[in-house]
């Protein structure tokens, strides 16, 4: 397991987190373009995350901030099945 700012993540948790990015985007009726603009990243970056590429801890913090999640909400988001 890798430790990420006090949060221990297994490989399956990392995969789930990437899947949750897509679920979150779809639930909030955001296109990849919309999400990319909100996070100030490329559409390619969003596509890579959704297909399993790693998301940096810094980008996770930005994601949390941009979408106004508190720590508990964000941790639940990461663990959601």
N, C-alpha and C positions, 0 to 999 in steps of 0.2 A: 504494500500500500504506500501511496505517496501522501505526504502531509502537505496541506495547502492552507496556510494561515490558521492553524489549529484544527482544521477539518481533515480527517483521514479519509482518503478516497480510494476505493478498490477499483480495479479495472472496470468491473461491471457498473460501478457508480459513475465513472467517467463516461462510459457509453450512454448511460441513462441520461446524464446531464446534457449530452449532445442531442439526444432525442427530445429532451425537454425544451431545448431552444426552439426546435421546429414546432412542437406542440404549443408553446407559448406564443410564437409568432402567428400560428394559424388561429388560435383561440382569440387573439386580439386583432384578427383580420388585417394583419400586416403582411405585405409581400416581402420577399427577400430584399428588394430595393428599399422599401420603407424602413426595415430594420437596419439595413446597412447605413442609411442616412442618419437615423437616430443615434447610432453608435459611432458614426464617423469612420466607417470601414468600407471596404469594397464588398460588392455582392459576392465576389469569389470567396472572401473570408467567411461570410455567412454560410455559403454552400459547403465549404470545407468543414466548418464546425458541425453542420447538420449531418455530414457524412462520416464523422468520427475523428477528424483532426483535432488536436489539442487546442484548448482555449486557455490563454494565459491567465494567471491569477489577477493581473492588472485589468484585463478585459472583463473578467467576472465582476470585479469591483465597479467598473464603469457601467456594466449592464445593470447591476443592483442600483446604482445611483440614478441612472437615466430613467429607470422604470419605478423609482420611488419605493423600493422594497426595503423593509427593515430586515435585520439579520435573521430573525425567525422565519419570515416569509421566504427569504432567499434560501435558507437552509432547507426548508420544506420543498421549494422549487427544485433544488439540486437532487433531493432524495425521492421525489415523486416517481411513482411507477407508471 
